[in-house]
Amino acid sequence: MAALDSLSLFTGLGLSEHKARETLKNTALSAQLREAATQAQQTLGSTIDKATGTLLYGLASRLRDPRRLSFLVSYIASRKIHTETQLSAALEYVRSHPLDPINTMDFEQECGVGVIVTPEQIEEAVEAAINHHRSKLLVERYHFNMGLLMGEARAALKWADGKMIKHEVDMQVLHLLGPKTESDLEKKPKVAKARLEEKDRVTAKDVVENGEAVVQTLSLMEQLRGEALKFHKPGENYKTPGYVTTPHTMDLLKQHLEITGGQIRTRFPPEPNGILHIGHAKAINFNFGYAKANNGICFLRFDDTNPEKEEAKFFTAICDMVAWLGYTPYKVTYASDYFDQLYAWAVELIHRGLAYVCHQRGEELKGHNPLPSPWRDRPIEESLLLFEAMRKGKFAEGEATLRMKLVMEDGKMDPVAYRVKYTPHHRTGDTWCIYPTYDYTHCLCDSIEHITHSLCTKEFQARRSSYFWLCNALDVYCPVQWEYGRLNLHYAVVSKRKILQLVAAGAVRDWDDPRLFTLTALRRRGFPPEAINNFCARVGVTVAQTTMEPHLLEACVRDVLNDTAPRAMAVLDSLQVVITNFPAAKLLDIQVPNFPADETKGFHQVPFGPTVFIERTDFKEEPEPGYKRLAWGQPVGLRHTGYVIELQHVVKGPNGCVESLEVTCRRADVGEKPKAFIHWVSQPLTCEIRLYDRLFQHKNPEDPAEVPGGFLSDLNLASLQVVEAALVDCSVALAKPFDKFQFERLGYFSVDPDSRQGQLVFNRTVTLKEDPGKV
């Protein structure tokens, strides 16, 4: 019966039956709307017209502070607030003035109460806007963007009714242009230039939807600077939609500003139980980048609250990766730095009746609808004694937890704040046998460090309610949590558990295997940190989760390495070539530009002798049509030497395989220009070269629909090919691990840490760009 009464009440406000039924499904909204409608009816003493009902619905659905409901309803019912613009201004005013009492005179001035906009004023404002655009309007007629006229009129008359402005625009345009003609009804033709410009302005949204090539017009710093993200200013947390205020909020924010001086503060808070991956690169860029772009500071805080999974190597690797990406933390902190304070606050929560000791087992708390705790209402003194017993080690693991009394946004009830663990902690040793959870620790550490913007990925949105609740429950400074979209890649897994399975199965060597997308793996493969940062900038600061193609990351890598990786020559599958008429009695020293497109960047020297080695694929006895490299009657040039070689004799072994070639040479400036120039080496180093490809065959190896047998069944058996006796020119002899080169015509390569004196190992980072004109 109550539902039917509410349905009737809501439809009486002007809601459609469908909209009314949808509203009833939202308990909080329907309760607030019911209260607003009831109060309005009492004020009006009659039925509510549709215009008033629309405003009441807008109020109920957007008001975050129920204390202001009666105040605002009174203004709507008395028609002092009678437009959507006024309602928006009123909601903004109460959000930015959370403390009582409200200054009525100031409120009414800010909301346009009592301001009367006459039809004559609307007519004049519209006429002025039309005169401003008159010449273009006469040319484009009804293809002109009429929204410009409405926007200018609204700007001149802030409190005017939008419908009246639209009506006046329609009337004056009709008077000026007359009725629409057939040409006015045709679709406006698109201009090719406009399409090109629009294509060049690819947005972050385009990236999310298409996952394809992106050209971001803004650098990451530009995306993160100032007002670009529409974030709140330090100290104005209360202006953020959904932020929960208390009578202490404004005093706490005042103290916060005194401590920070209005400086932006962010933090990057990884768990030290695994290696960072490509998704973390976005988080690092976002947190450190936002602080840097706005002259703020960023903490590197380790969330070290689970000693079972934490290892020293992970702490070191995380610090290394942050530095590798080019960022320096303002300070490195640990959740364990605050264990004493966190414990004291937990005791305070119990004292306030907002937490209790529970004995439900872990398996009983799993699932969407776990049974309510039978210990939820146990006496405060009892919970205090039991929590102290937990700290003193009188409970086994799993026998007792401390739980907070709240319902989270995802419906999860009473999240755990503390649990018993007897694993020694890497920093505090055996001092503690109880450890706080993420839900309890995270917001309070943010509060202690006076973080202004707590930036986290979208999956933590369900914890926002507990974030605000816990800070307010303890009357401590409450930062603002902002969520952004997670970054994923196709053909990859980044889960710590699954990478361990890959290592155990022998599919990869370790966390830094170059086929993985951990940051240590990408560094080992040769990806420059600038390329990863550029990739994050191209993805953009998106709210939606993005899953990108690996070739987009590789394109960023090529862009950087093309300008930074000096050239060298290497031969993977060698074929010996003897020059029978070599023009000198000894080796010639050839000057090779480090960057052929810019010789100001220097040269390196390589020897050129009567015996050289070329790629076996650069010679064919019986070439197919279009083949341009070495063949009978088809000479080729040797890059950088100024010489052309021509085949004279093919030497074959007993099995008929080509073992070597005999050629003659001539100067390149004498005779016909060859169709192609090939790379070569002489007096080379013998090196190991590792050629990497995708680790998985399918885009989504973890998707059962795509890979029914599980990700381990989807391995690409050709993801690693090792060339044990590759030949590389001697200019790389002194190269160190992580030095990078472009091996001409082959790709970009990086020196692997497995390299030893006299035995260099190279990883292929990426291939060269595809060029359809090359053969």
N, C-alpha and C positions, 0 to 999 in steps of 0.2 A: 504493500500500500504506500509506504514511504517513497519507494522508487517511482510509483505512478504519480504521486503528488509532485515529486521533483521534476519528472518529465513534463508534466503539465505546466509547472512553474517556468521551466526553461524555454519551452515552446512559446509561452506567453511573453517572453522577452524578445521574441523574434527569431530564435534559433530554429533551424529546420529540425524535424524529428530525428534525422540521422545524426546531426551535429549534437543534439541534446543527449542522445543515447551514448555517443562517444564521450561526451563530457562526464556522464555518470560513471564511466569506467575509471576515471581519474578521481580517486577519493578526495584528495586534497583540493583539487580545483572545484569539484562539485560542492564541497562543503563551503568553500569561500564564496562561490557564486550564489549559493542558496542564502547565505548570511547577507550578502550585498543586496540581493533582490528583496529579501524580507525587510531590511532596514529602509530601502528606497520606497517600498509600498507604505510603510508606516509614515514616512515623511510626506509622500504625495497624497495619501488617503484615497488613491484611485489606482487604476491599472497603469502599467508602465508602457509607454509607447516604444516603438521599435528602435528609434534613434537612441533613447536613453538605455534601452536594453543592450544595444551594441556596445555602448560605453561601459556599462557594468560588466559585461563579459570580458572586454579588454582589460578592465581593472582587475578582475578576479584572476585572470590568466597571467598577468604580468607583475602583480604586486608581490614583493618578496617579504615585506614586513607586515604581518597581519594586524599589528597594533594601529596601523594607519588606515585600516579599512573603513571604519565608521566616519572618520574625518573626510576622506575622499568621497564616500558615498553621499554624504550630505551636500557636497558641492555639485555632484552630478544630479542628484534628485532636485535640487533647487535651481538647476540649469545655469549655475554660475560657471560650470565647466560643461560645455555643450559641443565641443569639437574634438576630433582625434588629436589634433595638434596640441590643444590644451591639456588633454589627458596625458600625452607623452611628456609634456613639460612638468606636469604635476608628479608623475611617477619618478622622473629624474630628480625633482626637488626633494622628495621624501627620501630617496635613496642616498642623496648627498648630504642630507641633514638628519642623521639617525637619532639625534638626541632630542628629548623633550625640553621645553615646549617648542612648538613650531611658531615662528614669527608670522602671524597671519597676514600682516600687511606686505611683508616681503614675499610670501608665498603667492599672494594674489597678483602682485606685480609681475612676478616671474612667469605666471601661468596665464596672463592676459585676462584675468577676471575683471569684468566691468568694461572691457575695451569693446567698443561698438564699431564695426566696420560697415560703412554704408554701401549700398549698391553703387552710388556715385563714385566712391573711392575705388571700388573694384573695377568699374568701367574705365576710370582714368589710368589705373595701373596696367590693365590689359592693353589699352590703347597705346601707352608708352612702350610696352614690350613689342607690340606689332610694328610701331614706327621704327624701332631699333633694328628690326629684321626685315623691314618692308621690301627692300630691293630683292633680297634672296627669296622671300616669300612669294613675290610676284613671278619669279622665274620657276621655282620648284612647285609652286601651288600646293596641292594637297599631299605632295610627297615630302614637304617640309616637316621637320620634327617639331610637332606642336608642343611637345613637352618642354621645349625651351621657353616658349611663351608663358606656359603655366608656371614654370620654375621662377622666372623673373618677376611675375606678378606676385607669387607667394613670398618671394624674398622681400618685396616692397611692403606687403601686408601680411605679417607673420600670423596674425590671429584670424585671418579671413577664412571662411568656409571653403574648403577645396572644391566641393560640388558647384558652388556659386561661381568660382573662378573658371572652372571648366565650361560651364554653361555660357559665361560671358565670352570666353575665347571662341567657342563654337559659333556664337552669334556674330561676333565682329569679323571673324575669318570668312564666314558665309557672305557677309555684307561686302567685304573687300573683293573676294574672288568669284562670288556667284556660285551656283550649284556645280557639283562635280561633273566633269565631262568624261567621255570614254577613256581618254588618255590619263586622266586623274586616277581612274580605277585600275589601270595597268600597273603591274609590279615595277618598282623602280629598278632600272638596269644597274648591275654591279659594275664598278670600274675596276679594271685589272690592277691598276696601281694600288687601289684601296685594298684589294685582296692580298697583294704582295705585302703591303705594310702590316696588315692584320696577321699574316702568316709569320712575319718577323717578330711580332709581339706575342709569342707563345706564352701563356700564363702557366702558373703552377697547376691550375685546374686542368688545363689541357694535358699536362704530364700525367696526372692521376688517371684521367679517363683513357688515354691512349697508350701510355707506357712507351711512346716512341720518341724520335729525335726531338730535342728541345733547344730552343735558343732563348735563354733568359736575357732580357734587356737590362735587368738590374743585377748587380753583384750581390753576394750574400750580405755584405755589410750594408748596402743600400736597402736591402729587404728588411734588415733588422734595425735600421736606424730610426730613432724618433717615433713619429706617429704611424710609421708604416704598418705596424702590427695592431694598432688600436688598443695597446695594453694600457693599464692604468698607470698614472704617475705615482712615484713613491709617496706614501702617506695618504693616497686617495684610494686605498683598497676598497672602501665601502661603496665606491661608485661602480664596482664590478658587478654585473648581473649575477645573482645567486649568492653573493657574499653575505654572510650572516653577521649581524651586528648585535652587540649587547650594550648595556649601560656603561661598560668599561672601555668600549672600543676606541672612542676618540682620545681618551687619556693615554691608552696604550700606543696609539698611532703617533701621538705627540712625543712620547718618550722614544719611540722608534726613530723618528726624524731627528731627534736630538743626538742619538747614537750614530746614525748613518750620515747625517748631514744632507739627506735627500738623495744619496747616491744609489744607483741601481746595484742590486746584489743578486747573483744567481749562483747555482751550484750544479756540479755534475756528480751524481751519487751512485757510482757502480757498486755492485756486489763483488767482492774479491774472490769469486768462486769459479772463474772461467776467464777466457781471453775475449777481449772486445772484438766485435765484428762490424761489418759495414753499416748495420743499423745504428750502432753506437757512434759511428762517425758523424751521422746527422745530429745526434744528441749532443756530442761534443761541440760541433760547429754552432748549434743553436744556443746552447747555454753559454759557452765562452764567447761566441760571436755576438750575442745580444748584449752582453756586458761590455765587450770591447767597443762595439759600435756606438754605445751610449755613455762612454767614459765611466763605466762601472767596474765592478770586480766580480770574479767568479771563484768559488771554492771548489776544490776537488775533495769530496767527502766520501770516504769508504763506508758503505753500509755493512759493517762487520758484526752482524748480530747473529750469525749462524756458524759457530766455530767448527761444526762437523765438515763443512764443505770448503773452508777457506784455507788457502795455501800461500806461502810467502812469494812464490814465483808469480802468482796472479797480481799481487800488489805491485811488484816491480814492473811487470809487463804493462799494466794499466798506466802507470806513471810514464813509462817510456812512450806509449802510444799517444798520450796527450801531448807530450813534448814533441814527438815526431810530426804531429799534425800542426805544430807551430804555436801551441798555446802554453802559457805559463800560469798556473793557478796562483791566485792571491795568497792562498794558504792551503796546505794539505791537512785535512782533519779526518777524524774517525768517529763513527757513532759511539764507539767505546770510550771516547774522551768524556762522554756525557752520561755514562752509566750511573754514577751516583745521583745526579740530578733527575734522571729518568725514573730511578727507583723512588726517590722522594716524591715525585709527582704521582706515581702509581699509588703510593700510600695516601696521598691527598685525595685522589679520586675515590678511594674506598671510604675515606672519612666523609666525603660529600654524598655518599650513597650512589655513586655512578659506576662502581666496579665491584666485582665479587669473585670469590674463589669458586671454581666449578670443578667437578670430578667426572664430567662426561669424557669418554675416550675420543681420540682423534677420529676414528671411523664413525662415531655417532654424530660428529659435526659436519660430515661431508654430505654433498648433495644439495639440492635446491631447497628442500623443506625439512631440515633436521628438527627433531623434537626440541621444544623449549627446555631450558635447563631447570631441573627441579630445585637447584640451589640459587636461583636468581634473586630470591627475596630473603636470603639468609641474613641474619643480623650483622650490622657493620663491624662490631667488635669481634665477631667470630671470623669474618673474612680477614680482618687485620692480623689476628693470631695465626690463621692458616697461611697467609701470604708471608709472614715472618718465618713460619716453619718451612715454606718452600725455599726461602733464601738460605736457610740453615741446612738444607739437604735432607729433610725428613720425609720427602716424597720421592718415589721412583719416577723415572721419566714417563710421562703420559698419565700419571695419577692425579695431577692437579694443574689447573691453568688459572690465570687471572683474566677475566673477561670484562669488557666494557659494555655498559647498558645503552645500546643504540641500535637502530636499524639502518643499514647502509642503502645506497641508492639501488643496488641490484637485489635488494630484499634480504640480503644476508643479515642475520640477527646476532648481536652481541659478539663482535670479533674478539679474538684472543689478543691480549696485550702482553702477557708473559707466559713462558713455558719452561719446564725443567729440562736442562741438558747438562750432562756430566762430562762433556768434552772440554778439555782445557782450551782456553782462548789464546790466540797467538800473541796478544798484547797484555792481557790481564791475568793470564795463567789460570790458577784454580780459585781466584778471588770470588768468582761468581759461578753459581750452578743454575741460575735462572737468567734467561735472556729475553729482551723485548722483541716483539715482532715488527715487521715493516709498518703495519697499520698504526702501531703505537709510536714507533720511533721517528718515522719520517717527518711528520709535521712538526714535532717538538724540536727536532734538530734544526729544521728550517727556522723555527721561532728563535732558538738560542742564537743562531748565526745572523738573525735579522735579515733573512732572505726577502727580497721584495717580490720576485717573480719565480715561483716554483714551477719550472717547466718540465713536463713529463709526457710520456706517450699516451695515446688515447685509451689504452686498456685500463689506465688508472683513474679514469673518469668516475667509475663506480665507487672510488674511495674518497671522492671530493667531500661528500657529506661527513664522513668520519674525520677528515682533515680539519674542517671548520669546527665540527662539534668538539673535538678533543681540545683544541686551543682555547675555545670559548669556555669549555667546562672547567678549565684550570685558570681562567682569567689571565692568559698570557698573550703576547702579541701574536696575531694570526696573519700569516702571509696569504697570498692569493695563488691558488693552483691553476695553471693554464695548460691545456692539453694540445698536443700536435700529433700529426699522423706518423705512424711508424714507417720506416723504409725497409723494404724487402727486395730481394733479387730472384728472378727465375733461375732455374737450374742450380739451386743452392739449398743447403740446410745450414742453419746457424745455431740450432739448439745445442747447448753444452752436452746434454745427455746423448744426443745423436752423433755428435762429433766423436765422443768417447767410444761409441759403438763402431764408428768408421775406423778409428785407431785400433781397437781390439780386433776387428776383422781383417786388418792389414790392408785396407783400402787406401789409407793415407798414412803418412809416417808419424805425424804429430799435429798439434794445434797450428803449427806454422807451415804445414804442407801447402805449396803454392797453388794447389787446386781448390783450396778452401777460400772462404770469403771472410776469415778473421783478419783483423788488421795486421797481425804479425805475418800471416800468410801472404797478404797483398804486398807488404814491404819486402818479404823475401823474394817474391816473384819479380819485384822491380817497379811496382806502382809508386810514382812519386806522391808525396803527401799533398802537394798542390793540386794534383789531378783529382784526388779524392774530395778535397775541399771544393773544387770547381764542380764536381759532380753533385755534391750536396746543394750547391747554389743553383744548379740547373733544375734539380728536383723542386727546389723552392720550399718555402715555409708553408707546408700544406697541413690542413686539418685532417683530411682523409688519408687513410693508409695507402701507400704507393708501393706497387710491385713493378720493378723496372727490368728491362732487358740488359743482360751483361754487356752487350755491345755498346750501349750508351756510356757506361763507365769506361770501356776500352777506348772509346772516341776521345774522352777527356784525357786519358793517359797519352794517347798519340799526340794530342795538341801540345802537351807539356814537353814530352820527350823530343818532339820534332825540333824544339828550340833549345833543348838542354843536353841531349845525348850526342856526343861526338861520333863521327862516322868511323867505321873500320870495315875490314873485309874478312869474311869467313866462308869456308866451304864445308858443307855438311857431308856430302857424298862425293868424294874427290875422284877426279880423273887426271892422271899425269899428262902434261903437255911439254914436249921438248922442242925448243926453238932452234932449228939447225943452223940458222944464219944470224945468231944473236949478235947485235951490233957492237958489242964491247967485249974486251978481254976479261973484265971482272964485273962484279955486280954493279948495277946502277942504283943510285939512291933516288927514289921517287918522292916528290913532295905532294902529299895528299891533303886537301883542305879538310879541317875538322867539320866544317859546315859548308858544303859546296855553294849554298845559296848566299852565304855571307863570309867571304874569305878574310874579312877583318878579324874573325874569331880564331885565326891561326891555322897552322899546318902541323902535320906529323909526317915522319919519314918512314918509308917501307922499302925493303930491298926488292930489286927486280933482276932476276937471273935467267939463264938459259932454260931452266926447268921451272915451270909454274904448275899450279893445280887449279882446275876449274870444276864447276859443278857438273856431274855426269849428265844431268838433264840439259846442259847447255851445248851438247853435241848429239847429232843424230846422223847415222849413215843414210837412212832413208826417211827424210823429213816429210811430214804431212804438209799439205798446202797451207801457206800462211806462216810457217815456221821461219823465224828470222835469225836464229843463232847459228853456231858453227855447223857447217855441213859441206859436202863436196861442192866446190864451185861457189861457196857462199862464205866469204871471210867475215870476221867479227873484230871489233876493236876491244882492246884491253883497257879498262877504265883507268884514267889518270896517267897512263904511260905515254900517250901520244903515238902508240903503235897499233897496227892492225895485223892479225895473224891469218894465214890461209893454210888449209889442210893439204898435206902432201902424202901422208902415209898413216894407215891405221894398224897398230900392233895388237894382235889378238893372242890369247892364251890357248892352251890345248883344248879347252872346252868351248872355244869360239867366242868367249867374252872379250870385249875390248879392254886391253890393259893400259894402253897409252896411245898418244897421238904424236906424230911428228909434223911440225908446221914450219913455215917460213914467215918472216915478219917484214913489214915495211912501215915507213912513217905514215901517220894518218893523214897528213896534209898533202900526200902524193897519191894520185889515183882517185878512184871512186870512193865516196864515203860509204862505210859499211851500214847495213840495215840495223845493226844493234851493237851495243857495247856491253860486255859482261864483266863481272868481278872475278878476281883471281887472288891467289896468294903465292908467295915464293919465300923460301926459307922460313916456313911457318912454325907456330907453336902447335903442339897437339893438345887439345882440350876436350873436356866432356861437355856436351850441350844437352840440356833437358828441354824437350818440347812438350808443352802442356796444352791440353784441350779440356772441354767441359767434363766435370766429374760425373754428371748424370745425363741420361739420355732424354728425359722428359722435362718440360718446363716446371712442373710441380711434383717433384719426386715424393713429397709427403702426402699427396692427395690419393686416397685409396681408389677413387674413381678413375684416376689417370694411371696409377701404378698399384694394382691390386696386391702385388706381392710384397709391398713395403719398399722403402727407399734403398735398402741394401740390395734389392734385386734389380735396381735400375742403374747400377754402376756402368759407366762407359769404360770398357776394358782397354780402350786405346787412349785413355786420358793422359798417359805419360809415355813418351818414347825417348829413349836415351841413346844419343849418338856418342859413343865412347871415344872415337878417334876423329873428331872434327878438327879441321885445320884453320887456325886464326892468325891473321898477320901479327907480327911481333910488336906492333905499336901498343898492344894491350898488356904487355908482359908485366908491368908494374901495377896493374889494376888491383884494387882492394875490394873486399865484400861490399856489395850494394852499389858499386860503380856501374854506370849504365852506358850502353853504346847502341848505336844503330849499325847492325851488320847490313851493309848495302844489299838491297834487293831481297833480304830475308826477313827483317823485322827488328824489333827492339829487344835487347838482351841485357841482363843484369848479372853481376858476379855473385855467385852463391856463397854463403858462409862455409860450405864444405870445402872450398878451395884450399889448397896447400901450396907450399913453395914448389914452383915448377909444374904444378898441376892445377890449372884453373878450371873451374866449373861454372858454366853459364846457364841461367834460366831464360827461356824465351818469355818475355813479358807480354807482348802482343805482336801480332803480325803487322806488316805495313798496310796502309789503306789500299783497298781494292782499286785498281785502275784498269778499266776495260780496254784502254788503248795499249796496255802492255801485254806481251806474250812471252 
